[in-house]
Protein backbone atom coordinates (compact mmCIF):
# COMPACT_ATOMS: atom_id res chain seq x y z
CA UNK A 1 0.00 0.00 0.00
CA UNK A 2 1.42 3.30 -1.08
CA UNK A 3 1.22 6.63 0.73
CA UNK A 4 1.29 10.03 -0.93
CA UNK A 5 1.32 13.24 1.07
CA UNK A 6 0.68 16.49 -0.79
CA UNK A 7 1.15 19.89 0.86
CA UNK A 8 0.07 18.57 4.25
CA UNK A 9 -0.19 21.14 7.03
CA UNK A 10 -1.54 20.71 10.51
CA UNK A 11 -2.40 23.43 12.99
CA UNK A 12 -3.63 22.48 16.45
CA UNK A 13 -6.58 24.36 17.96
CA UNK A 14 -7.06 26.47 14.87
CA UNK A 15 -9.02 29.65 15.45
CA UNK A 16 -8.45 29.67 19.21
CA UNK A 17 -5.87 31.62 21.27
CA UNK A 18 -3.97 28.29 21.62
CA UNK A 19 -3.48 27.92 17.87
CA UNK A 20 -0.17 26.28 17.10
CA UNK A 21 1.29 25.36 13.73
CA UNK A 22 2.68 21.85 14.24
CA UNK A 23 3.38 20.43 10.82
CA UNK A 24 4.17 21.14 7.24
CA UNK A 25 3.92 21.79 4.46
CA UNK A 26 4.96 18.17 3.87
CA UNK A 27 5.27 16.44 0.52
CA UNK A 28 6.18 12.81 0.71
CA UNK A 29 5.80 9.55 -1.12
CA UNK A 30 6.27 6.14 0.48
CA UNK A 31 6.19 3.31 -2.06
CA UNK A 32 4.47 0.02 -1.36
CA UNK A 33 6.75 -2.38 0.53
CA UNK A 34 9.20 0.30 1.69
CA UNK A 35 10.65 0.53 5.21
CA UNK A 36 11.07 4.14 6.35
CA UNK A 37 12.47 5.35 9.65
CA UNK A 38 11.44 8.77 10.96
CA UNK A 39 13.82 10.38 13.44
CA UNK A 40 13.87 13.76 15.17
CA UNK A 41 13.65 15.39 18.59
CA UNK A 42 10.52 15.30 20.70
CA UNK A 43 8.25 18.01 19.35
CA UNK A 44 9.64 17.85 15.82
CA UNK A 45 6.29 16.73 14.41
CA UNK A 46 6.84 12.98 14.03
CA UNK A 47 3.78 11.95 16.01
CA UNK A 48 1.58 14.56 14.38
CA UNK A 49 2.63 13.30 10.96
CA UNK A 50 2.02 9.60 11.62
CA UNK A 51 -1.38 10.24 13.16
CA UNK A 52 -2.48 11.44 9.72
CA UNK A 53 -1.69 8.05 8.17
CA UNK A 54 -4.77 6.34 9.56
CA UNK A 55 -6.97 9.36 9.91
CA UNK A 56 -6.54 9.96 13.65
CA UNK A 57 -5.80 13.53 12.64
CA UNK A 58 -7.14 15.32 9.59
CA UNK A 59 -5.00 17.80 7.69
CA UNK A 60 -5.66 21.51 8.18
CA UNK A 61 -4.73 21.82 4.51
CA UNK A 62 -3.36 19.49 1.85
CA UNK A 63 -4.15 15.81 1.44
CA UNK A 64 -2.95 12.29 2.26
CA UNK A 65 -3.63 9.38 -0.02
CA UNK A 66 -3.25 5.99 1.63
CA UNK A 67 -3.83 3.16 -0.83
CA UNK A 68 -7.10 4.17 -2.48
CA UNK A 69 -8.33 6.34 0.40
CA UNK A 70 -7.93 10.08 0.17
CA UNK A 71 -8.00 12.16 3.36
CA UNK A 72 -8.67 15.87 2.95
CA UNK A 73 -9.59 18.61 5.47
CA UNK A 74 -13.32 18.46 4.70
CA UNK A 75 -13.77 15.11 2.94
CA UNK A 76 -15.51 12.07 4.43
CA UNK A 77 -12.92 9.34 3.92
CA UNK A 78 -13.89 5.71 4.74
CA UNK A 79 -11.75 5.71 7.89
CA UNK A 80 -13.07 2.41 9.18
CA UNK A 81 -11.65 0.58 6.21
CA UNK A 82 -8.43 2.55 6.48
CA UNK A 83 -7.94 1.67 10.15
CA UNK A 84 -8.20 -2.01 9.39
CA UNK A 85 -5.46 -1.71 6.81
CA UNK A 86 -3.15 0.62 8.70
CA UNK A 87 -1.89 -0.79 12.00
CA UNK A 88 -0.64 1.80 14.46
CA UNK A 89 1.46 0.60 17.36
CA UNK A 90 1.89 3.41 19.84
CA UNK A 91 4.59 3.93 22.44
CA UNK A 92 4.09 1.80 25.50
CA UNK A 93 1.17 -0.06 23.90
CA UNK A 94 0.84 -2.20 27.03
CA UNK A 95 -0.96 0.72 28.68
CA UNK A 96 -3.79 0.13 26.24
CA UNK A 97 -4.48 -3.47 27.23
CA UNK A 98 -7.78 -3.73 29.04
CA UNK A 99 -9.52 -7.08 28.51
CA UNK A 100 -9.78 -9.90 31.04
CA UNK A 101 -7.75 -12.37 29.02
CA UNK A 102 -5.00 -12.24 26.46
CA UNK A 103 -7.23 -13.93 23.89
CA UNK A 104 -10.05 -11.42 24.34
CA UNK A 105 -7.67 -8.50 24.13
CA UNK A 106 -6.16 -9.64 20.84
CA UNK A 107 -9.60 -10.54 19.48
CA UNK A 108 -10.99 -7.09 20.25
CA UNK A 109 -9.99 -5.52 16.91
CA UNK A 110 -11.12 -8.33 14.58
CA UNK A 111 -14.39 -8.76 16.53
CA UNK A 112 -15.04 -5.05 16.26
CA UNK A 113 -14.57 -5.24 12.51
CA UNK A 114 -17.23 -7.97 12.41
CA UNK A 115 -14.93 -10.82 11.41
CA UNK A 116 -16.77 -14.14 11.78
CA UNK A 117 -15.86 -15.94 15.05
CA UNK A 118 -13.86 -18.74 13.37
CA UNK A 119 -11.77 -16.18 11.52
CA UNK A 120 -11.22 -14.20 14.73
CA UNK A 121 -10.01 -17.37 16.39
CA UNK A 122 -7.58 -18.18 13.55
CA UNK A 123 -6.26 -14.64 13.45
CA UNK A 124 -5.67 -14.54 17.20
CA UNK A 125 -3.76 -17.82 17.05
CA UNK A 126 -1.68 -16.67 14.09
CA UNK A 127 -0.92 -13.31 15.65
CA UNK A 128 0.19 -14.94 18.90
CA UNK A 129 2.46 -17.29 17.00
CA UNK A 130 3.97 -14.31 15.14
CA UNK A 131 4.90 -12.52 18.35
CA UNK A 132 6.13 -15.68 20.04
CA UNK A 133 3.42 -16.22 22.64
CA UNK A 134 2.27 -19.81 23.12
CA UNK A 135 -1.50 -19.86 22.55
CA UNK A 136 -2.43 -22.48 25.13
CA UNK A 137 -0.11 -21.10 27.79
CA UNK A 138 -1.21 -17.49 27.48
CA UNK A 139 -4.74 -17.29 26.08
CA UNK A 140 -6.52 -17.36 29.45
CA UNK A 141 -4.06 -15.23 31.39
CA UNK A 142 -4.86 -11.68 32.37
CA UNK A 143 -2.81 -9.37 30.14
CA UNK A 144 -2.26 -7.08 33.11
CA UNK A 145 -0.43 -9.80 35.06
CA UNK A 146 2.24 -10.36 32.39
CA UNK A 147 5.78 -9.00 32.29
CA UNK A 148 6.46 -5.79 30.36
CA UNK A 149 7.91 -7.63 27.37
CA UNK A 150 4.99 -10.08 27.23
CA UNK A 151 2.43 -7.26 27.49
CA UNK A 152 4.11 -5.52 24.59
CA UNK A 153 3.77 -8.70 22.52
CA UNK A 154 0.08 -8.97 23.32
CA UNK A 155 -0.40 -5.38 22.17
CA UNK A 156 1.50 -6.13 18.97
CA UNK A 157 -0.59 -9.24 18.35
CA UNK A 158 -3.71 -7.07 18.65
CA UNK A 159 -2.46 -4.98 15.73
CA UNK A 160 -1.30 -7.97 13.69
CA UNK A 161 -4.59 -9.84 14.08
CA UNK A 162 -6.18 -7.35 11.66
CA UNK A 163 -3.60 -8.29 8.98
CA UNK A 164 -2.66 -4.71 8.19
CA UNK A 165 -1.07 -3.78 4.87
CA UNK A 166 0.77 -0.89 6.38
CA UNK A 167 2.28 -0.68 9.86
CA UNK A 168 3.31 2.41 11.78
CA UNK A 169 5.55 1.68 14.76
CA UNK A 170 6.12 4.46 17.29
CA UNK A 171 9.15 3.54 19.44
CA UNK A 172 8.08 -0.10 19.62
CA UNK A 173 10.96 -1.20 21.84
CA UNK A 174 11.27 1.63 24.39
CA UNK A 175 11.86 0.25 27.87
CA UNK A 176 12.73 -3.30 26.80
CA UNK A 177 16.04 -4.97 27.60
CA UNK A 178 18.58 -5.25 24.75
CA UNK A 179 17.65 -8.78 23.76
CA UNK A 180 13.91 -8.09 24.00
CA UNK A 181 14.47 -5.13 21.70
CA UNK A 182 16.33 -7.14 19.13
CA UNK A 183 13.82 -9.97 19.20
CA UNK A 184 10.83 -7.71 18.64
CA UNK A 185 12.46 -5.74 15.85
CA UNK A 186 13.65 -8.86 14.08
CA UNK A 187 10.17 -10.35 14.24
CA UNK A 188 8.66 -7.16 12.87
CA UNK A 189 11.24 -7.01 10.12
CA UNK A 190 10.51 -10.58 9.09
CA UNK A 191 6.81 -9.75 8.93
CA UNK A 192 7.55 -6.61 6.97
CA UNK A 193 9.23 -8.77 4.33
CA UNK A 194 6.79 -11.70 4.42
CA UNK A 195 3.59 -9.62 4.43
CA UNK A 196 5.01 -6.96 2.10
CA UNK A 197 4.05 -4.24 4.56
CA UNK A 198 4.71 -0.60 3.97
CA UNK A 199 6.43 0.05 7.28
CA UNK A 200 7.16 3.26 9.15
CA UNK A 201 9.33 3.18 12.25
CA UNK A 202 9.50 6.23 14.51
CA UNK A 203 12.57 5.90 16.68
CA UNK A 204 15.22 7.64 18.77
CA UNK A 205 17.55 4.74 18.20
CA UNK A 206 19.91 5.44 15.30
CA UNK A 207 21.23 1.86 15.29
CA UNK A 208 17.73 0.53 14.60
CA UNK A 209 17.02 3.15 11.96
CA UNK A 210 20.26 2.27 10.16
CA UNK A 211 19.79 -1.47 10.47
CA UNK A 212 16.23 -1.90 9.28
CA UNK A 213 15.18 1.08 7.19
CA UNK A 214 15.92 1.57 3.52
CA UNK A 215 15.12 5.24 3.91
CA UNK A 216 15.47 7.70 6.79
CA UNK A 217 13.51 10.91 7.17
CA UNK A 218 14.72 13.48 9.69
CA UNK A 219 12.16 15.94 11.03
CA UNK A 220 12.66 19.26 12.71
CA UNK A 221 10.19 22.02 13.63
CA UNK A 222 7.35 20.30 11.77
CA UNK A 223 9.23 19.86 8.51
CA UNK A 224 11.43 17.30 6.76
CA UNK A 225 15.06 18.45 6.85
CA UNK A 226 16.88 15.32 5.65
CA UNK A 227 15.63 12.44 3.52
CA UNK A 228 17.73 9.64 2.06
CA UNK A 229 19.28 6.21 2.55
CA UNK A 230 20.89 5.56 5.96
CA UNK A 231 24.31 6.10 4.38
CA UNK A 232 23.27 9.44 2.92
CA UNK A 233 21.59 10.69 6.08
CA UNK A 234 24.35 9.61 8.45
CA UNK A 235 26.98 11.27 6.29
CA UNK A 236 25.48 14.57 7.51
CA UNK A 237 27.06 14.17 10.94
CA UNK A 238 27.40 17.90 11.60
CA UNK A 239 23.75 18.69 10.78
CA UNK A 240 22.53 15.76 12.88
CA UNK A 241 24.59 16.77 15.87
CA UNK A 242 23.27 20.31 15.64
CA UNK A 243 19.78 18.83 15.93
CA UNK A 244 20.85 16.89 19.00
CA UNK A 245 20.80 13.56 17.16
CA UNK A 246 23.52 10.95 17.23
CA UNK A 247 25.19 8.84 14.61
CA UNK A 248 24.99 5.08 15.06
CA UNK A 249 27.86 3.84 17.23
CA UNK A 250 29.21 1.77 14.34
CA UNK A 251 29.27 4.81 12.03
CA UNK A 252 31.08 6.88 14.66
CA UNK A 253 33.61 4.08 14.94
CA UNK A 254 34.19 3.81 11.18
CA UNK A 255 34.57 7.59 10.86
CA UNK A 256 37.10 7.62 13.70
CA UNK A 257 39.04 4.79 12.08
CA UNK A 258 38.93 6.45 8.65
CA UNK A 259 40.77 9.50 9.99
CA UNK A 260 43.86 7.32 10.17
CA UNK A 261 43.43 5.13 7.10
CA UNK A 262 44.85 5.71 3.65
CA UNK A 263 41.99 3.92 1.93
CA UNK A 264 38.90 4.62 4.04
CA UNK A 265 36.33 1.99 5.00
CA UNK A 266 32.90 2.34 3.41
CA UNK A 267 30.42 4.12 5.69
CA UNK A 268 27.45 2.09 4.45
CA UNK A 269 28.17 -0.73 6.89
CA UNK A 270 25.60 -0.89 9.71
CA UNK A 271 25.97 -4.49 10.93
CA UNK A 272 28.76 -5.48 13.26
CA UNK A 273 29.20 -8.83 11.43
CA UNK A 274 29.83 -7.04 8.17
CA UNK A 275 32.34 -4.61 9.65
CA UNK A 276 34.12 -7.48 11.37
CA UNK A 277 34.53 -9.22 8.01
CA UNK A 278 35.87 -6.07 6.37
CA UNK A 279 38.38 -5.42 9.17
CA UNK A 280 39.50 -9.04 9.16
CA UNK A 281 40.05 -8.98 5.42
CA UNK A 282 42.21 -5.90 5.67
CA UNK A 283 44.18 -7.10 8.68
CA UNK A 284 44.88 -10.42 6.94
CA UNK A 285 45.99 -8.88 3.65
CA UNK A 286 48.31 -6.48 5.43
CA UNK A 287 49.59 -9.26 7.70
CA UNK A 288 50.25 -11.37 4.59
CA UNK A 289 52.41 -8.70 3.01
CA UNK A 290 54.68 -8.48 6.00
CA UNK B 1 33.45 5.59 52.42
CA UNK B 2 30.62 5.09 54.88
CA UNK B 3 27.99 2.46 54.21
CA UNK B 4 24.72 4.27 53.49
CA UNK B 5 22.31 1.59 52.31
CA UNK B 6 22.75 -1.98 53.51
CA UNK B 7 20.82 -4.99 52.17
CA UNK B 8 21.15 -7.80 54.63
CA UNK B 9 20.12 -11.17 53.16
CA UNK B 10 17.04 -9.64 51.53
CA UNK B 11 14.42 -11.70 49.75
CA UNK B 12 11.17 -10.44 48.31
CA UNK B 13 8.05 -11.91 46.76
CA UNK B 14 4.66 -10.40 45.93
CA UNK B 15 1.84 -12.34 47.63
CA UNK B 16 1.46 -15.83 46.15
CA UNK B 17 4.13 -15.23 43.53
CA UNK B 18 7.66 -16.49 42.97
CA UNK B 19 10.61 -14.78 44.61
CA UNK B 20 11.60 -11.55 42.84
CA UNK B 21 14.72 -11.07 44.96
CA UNK B 22 16.72 -13.88 46.55
CA UNK B 23 19.16 -13.44 49.43
CA UNK B 24 20.58 -10.11 48.36
CA UNK B 25 23.59 -8.79 50.27
CA UNK B 26 24.61 -5.37 49.08
CA UNK B 27 26.21 -2.30 50.59
CA UNK B 28 26.02 1.07 48.88
CA UNK B 29 28.58 3.56 50.11
CA UNK B 30 28.32 7.27 50.56
CA UNK B 31 29.38 9.12 47.40
CA UNK B 32 29.25 6.03 45.22
CA UNK B 33 27.87 5.95 41.65
CA UNK B 34 26.28 2.55 41.23
CA UNK B 35 24.50 1.21 38.17
CA UNK B 36 22.20 -1.80 38.20
CA UNK B 37 21.54 -3.57 34.90
CA UNK B 38 19.59 -6.71 34.07
CA UNK B 39 16.94 -8.07 31.73
CA UNK B 40 13.24 -7.18 32.12
CA UNK B 41 11.98 -9.01 35.17
CA UNK B 42 15.45 -9.53 36.71
CA UNK B 43 14.43 -7.71 39.89
CA UNK B 44 16.36 -4.48 39.42
CA UNK B 45 13.39 -2.14 39.86
CA UNK B 46 12.24 -4.11 42.89
CA UNK B 47 15.70 -3.64 44.34
CA UNK B 48 15.41 0.11 43.77
CA UNK B 49 12.02 0.35 45.46
CA UNK B 50 13.47 -1.37 48.53
CA UNK B 51 15.96 1.46 48.95
CA UNK B 52 13.46 3.88 50.43
CA UNK B 53 10.84 1.55 51.82
CA UNK B 54 8.39 1.72 48.89
CA UNK B 55 8.65 -2.05 49.11
CA UNK B 56 9.64 -3.94 52.25
CA UNK B 57 11.66 -7.17 52.38
CA UNK B 58 9.77 -10.44 52.82
CA UNK B 59 12.91 -11.73 54.54
CA UNK B 60 16.05 -9.96 55.72
CA UNK B 61 16.37 -6.22 56.24
CA UNK B 62 17.29 -3.01 54.47
CA UNK B 63 19.01 -0.25 56.43
CA UNK B 64 19.25 3.35 55.28
CA UNK B 65 21.69 5.46 57.31
CA UNK B 66 21.27 2.90 60.08
CA UNK B 67 17.45 3.00 60.01
CA UNK B 68 15.48 -0.16 59.25
CA UNK B 69 13.00 0.47 56.41
CA UNK B 70 10.47 -1.76 58.22
CA UNK B 71 10.32 0.75 61.04
CA UNK B 72 7.29 2.76 59.97
CA UNK B 73 8.00 5.64 62.36
CA UNK B 74 11.27 6.33 60.49
CA UNK B 75 9.86 6.02 56.99
CA UNK B 76 9.72 9.78 56.29
CA UNK B 77 13.29 10.22 57.43
CA UNK B 78 14.26 7.36 55.13
CA UNK B 79 12.41 8.84 52.15
CA UNK B 80 14.07 12.19 52.73
CA UNK B 81 17.42 10.42 52.61
CA UNK B 82 16.71 8.38 49.48
CA UNK B 83 14.69 9.90 46.62
CA UNK B 84 13.61 8.03 43.49
CA UNK B 85 13.17 9.51 40.00
CA UNK B 86 10.86 7.25 38.00
CA UNK B 87 10.54 6.31 34.35
CA UNK B 88 7.58 8.32 33.14
CA UNK B 89 8.13 12.08 33.43
CA UNK B 90 4.40 12.73 33.06
CA UNK B 91 3.36 10.72 36.10
CA UNK B 92 5.37 12.72 38.60
CA UNK B 93 3.68 16.11 38.67
CA UNK B 94 1.10 17.36 41.13
CA UNK B 95 1.23 21.16 41.00
CA UNK B 96 0.35 23.82 38.40
CA UNK B 97 3.84 25.33 38.19
CA UNK B 98 7.39 24.04 38.32
CA UNK B 99 8.02 26.06 41.48
CA UNK B 100 4.98 24.71 43.33
CA UNK B 101 5.84 21.22 42.26
CA UNK B 102 9.30 21.43 43.78
CA UNK B 103 7.71 22.94 46.91
CA UNK B 104 5.20 20.13 47.26
CA UNK B 105 7.47 17.63 48.99
CA UNK B 106 8.62 20.24 51.48
CA UNK B 107 5.17 21.26 52.57
CA UNK B 108 4.81 18.38 54.98
CA UNK B 109 8.14 18.99 56.63
CA UNK B 110 7.10 22.02 58.70
CA UNK B 111 10.02 24.16 57.58
CA UNK B 112 10.11 27.93 58.05
CA UNK B 113 9.07 29.78 54.89
CA UNK B 114 12.51 31.31 54.32
CA UNK B 115 14.19 27.95 54.42
CA UNK B 116 11.66 26.48 51.99
CA UNK B 117 12.31 29.29 49.53
CA UNK B 118 16.03 28.88 49.90
CA UNK B 119 15.86 25.13 49.31
CA UNK B 120 13.61 25.43 46.27
CA UNK B 121 15.80 28.09 44.69
CA UNK B 122 18.93 26.03 45.23
CA UNK B 123 17.32 22.82 43.95
CA UNK B 124 16.14 24.52 40.74
CA UNK B 125 19.59 25.98 40.31
CA UNK B 126 21.24 22.56 40.73
CA UNK B 127 19.28 21.18 37.79
CA UNK B 128 19.51 24.43 35.74
CA UNK B 129 15.75 24.98 35.73
CA UNK B 130 15.54 28.34 37.55
CA UNK B 131 14.35 30.22 34.48
CA UNK B 132 11.45 27.77 34.11
CA UNK B 133 10.09 28.16 37.63
CA UNK B 134 6.78 29.71 36.56
CA UNK B 135 6.20 27.24 33.72
CA UNK B 136 3.40 24.70 33.74
CA UNK B 137 5.14 21.32 34.00
CA UNK B 138 3.29 19.82 31.03
CA UNK B 139 4.80 22.46 28.74
CA UNK B 140 8.33 21.21 29.39
CA UNK B 141 10.31 18.69 27.34
CA UNK B 142 10.82 15.19 28.73
CA UNK B 143 14.36 15.93 29.89
CA UNK B 144 13.24 19.14 31.59
CA UNK B 145 10.40 17.32 33.35
CA UNK B 146 12.83 14.77 34.74
CA UNK B 147 15.08 17.58 35.96
CA UNK B 148 12.13 19.14 37.79
CA UNK B 149 11.41 15.75 39.37
CA UNK B 150 15.04 15.69 40.54
CA UNK B 151 14.71 19.24 41.95
CA UNK B 152 11.73 18.06 44.00
CA UNK B 153 13.94 15.40 45.49
CA UNK B 154 16.94 17.70 45.97
CA UNK B 155 14.81 20.15 47.96
CA UNK B 156 14.38 17.41 50.57
CA UNK B 157 18.18 17.37 50.98
CA UNK B 158 18.64 13.67 50.29
CA UNK B 159 21.90 11.73 50.37
CA UNK B 160 20.97 9.23 47.66
CA UNK B 161 19.14 9.73 44.37
CA UNK B 162 17.89 6.60 42.64
CA UNK B 163 17.10 6.83 38.92
CA UNK B 164 14.72 4.02 37.98
CA UNK B 165 14.98 3.86 34.17
CA UNK B 166 14.57 7.63 34.18
CA UNK B 167 16.02 8.12 30.70
CA UNK B 168 14.14 5.38 28.89
CA UNK B 169 11.29 7.61 27.69
CA UNK B 170 13.50 10.54 26.68
CA UNK B 171 14.83 11.48 23.27
CA UNK B 172 18.63 11.55 22.72
CA UNK B 173 18.87 15.22 23.73
CA UNK B 174 16.81 14.68 26.89
CA UNK B 175 18.93 11.68 27.76
CA UNK B 176 22.14 13.65 27.44
CA UNK B 177 20.68 16.45 29.58
CA UNK B 178 19.75 14.01 32.30
CA UNK B 179 23.09 12.18 32.21
CA UNK B 180 24.94 15.47 32.53
CA UNK B 181 22.74 16.41 35.51
CA UNK B 182 23.38 13.03 37.13
CA UNK B 183 27.10 13.39 36.72
CA UNK B 184 27.09 16.93 38.13
CA UNK B 185 25.14 15.74 41.19
CA UNK B 186 27.60 12.93 41.74
CA UNK B 187 30.46 15.42 41.54
CA UNK B 188 28.68 17.48 44.20
CA UNK B 189 28.85 14.47 46.50
CA UNK B 190 25.46 12.82 46.08
CA UNK B 191 25.26 9.06 46.05
CA UNK B 192 23.77 7.94 42.74
CA UNK B 193 22.04 4.67 41.94
CA UNK B 194 20.99 4.20 38.31
CA UNK B 195 18.74 1.41 37.06
CA UNK B 196 19.07 1.23 33.30
CA UNK B 197 19.17 -0.67 30.02
CA UNK B 198 21.43 1.96 28.54
CA UNK B 199 25.08 0.99 28.17
CA UNK B 200 26.38 4.52 27.95
CA UNK B 201 24.72 5.27 31.26
CA UNK B 202 26.26 2.28 32.98
CA UNK B 203 29.73 3.22 31.76
CA UNK B 204 29.63 6.38 33.91
CA UNK B 205 29.38 4.36 37.13
CA UNK B 206 32.05 3.38 39.67
CA UNK B 207 30.41 -0.01 40.09
CA UNK B 208 28.04 -2.05 37.93
CA UNK B 209 25.77 -4.74 39.32
CA UNK B 210 24.20 -7.28 36.98
CA UNK B 211 20.90 -8.70 38.23
CA UNK B 212 19.59 -12.04 36.96
CA UNK B 213 16.47 -13.80 38.21
CA UNK B 214 16.51 -11.95 41.50
CA UNK B 215 20.17 -12.46 42.26
CA UNK B 216 23.36 -10.48 41.82
CA UNK B 217 25.09 -12.33 39.00
CA UNK B 218 28.13 -10.13 38.45
CA UNK B 219 29.57 -6.97 39.90
CA UNK B 220 32.64 -4.79 39.58
CA UNK B 221 33.91 -1.72 37.76
CA UNK B 222 32.41 -1.25 34.28
CA UNK B 223 35.77 -2.31 32.82
CA UNK B 224 35.65 -5.59 34.72
CA UNK B 225 31.97 -6.38 34.21
CA UNK B 226 31.82 -5.67 30.48
CA UNK B 227 34.70 -8.04 29.68
CA UNK B 228 32.37 -10.94 30.52
CA UNK B 229 30.79 -10.96 27.08
CA UNK B 230 29.31 -14.45 27.22
CA UNK B 231 27.93 -14.07 30.73
CA UNK B 232 26.24 -10.82 29.75
CA UNK B 233 24.84 -12.13 26.48
CA UNK B 234 23.45 -15.19 28.25
CA UNK B 235 21.59 -12.76 30.45
CA UNK B 236 20.09 -10.91 27.48
CA UNK B 237 22.42 -7.94 27.91
CA UNK B 238 24.67 -6.07 25.52
CA UNK B 239 28.31 -5.13 25.80
CA UNK B 240 29.86 -1.89 24.52
CA UNK B 241 30.53 -1.86 20.79
CA UNK B 242 34.34 -1.64 21.16
CA UNK B 243 34.47 -4.58 23.58
CA UNK B 244 32.35 -6.72 21.28
CA UNK B 245 34.28 -5.81 18.13
CA UNK B 246 37.64 -6.47 19.83
CA UNK B 247 36.35 -9.84 21.01
CA UNK B 248 35.07 -10.82 17.57
CA UNK B 249 38.35 -9.94 15.87
CA UNK B 250 40.38 -11.74 18.52
CA UNK B 251 38.29 -14.89 18.03
CA UNK B 252 39.11 -14.78 14.32
CA UNK B 253 42.83 -14.53 14.93
CA UNK B 254 43.35 -10.78 14.52
CA UNK B 255 45.92 -9.85 17.20
CA UNK B 256 43.83 -7.43 19.27
CA UNK B 257 44.96 -7.33 22.91
CA UNK B 258 42.66 -8.29 25.81
CA UNK B 259 41.11 -5.58 27.92
CA UNK B 260 40.28 -3.15 25.11
CA UNK B 261 37.66 -0.90 26.48
CA UNK B 262 37.31 2.52 24.88
CA UNK B 263 36.66 3.27 21.23
CA UNK B 264 39.93 5.24 21.00
CA UNK B 265 41.93 2.22 22.24
CA UNK B 266 40.48 -0.04 19.56
CA UNK B 267 40.92 2.56 16.83
CA UNK B 268 44.53 3.06 17.90
CA UNK B 269 45.23 -0.68 17.84
CA UNK B 270 43.44 -1.35 14.54
CA UNK B 271 45.13 1.52 12.84
CA UNK B 272 48.43 -0.33 13.26
CA UNK B 273 46.95 -3.58 11.98
CA UNK B 274 45.15 -2.32 8.89
Interface residues (C-beta under 8 A of the other chain):
Chain A: X41 X42 X43 X91 X147 X148 X149 X174 X175 X176 X177 X178 X179 X180 X204 X244 X245 X246 X249 X250 X252 X253 X256 X257 X260 X261 X272 X275 X276 X279 X280 X282 X283 X284 X286 X287
Chain B: X38 X39 X40 X41 X87 X141 X142 X165 X168 X169 X170 X171 X172 X173 X174 X176 X197 X236 X237 X238 X241 X242 X244 X245 X248 X249 X252 X254 X263 X264 X266 X267 X270 X271 X273 X274
